[in-house]
Amino acid sequence: MDWLSSRGEQYKVVLFMDTYNNVDFTPNILVADYMELHRSLYKYFENPTQEEELA
């Protein structure tokens, strides 16, 4: 919320998803190849996607 306030956007609606999971997917991630996904998803792996990364 501090990040939104610092941008003057403290009144925006924010979606928070609790993604806590106690299953370790590390072995799956290590062998995953995003190139097997649909080409429209490549941008999420090849380019910055978070506003903090873009600043």
Secondary structure, DSSP 8 states (H G I E B T S, - for coil): -HHHHHTT-TTS----------S--HHHHHH--GGGS-GGGTHHHHS--SHHHH-
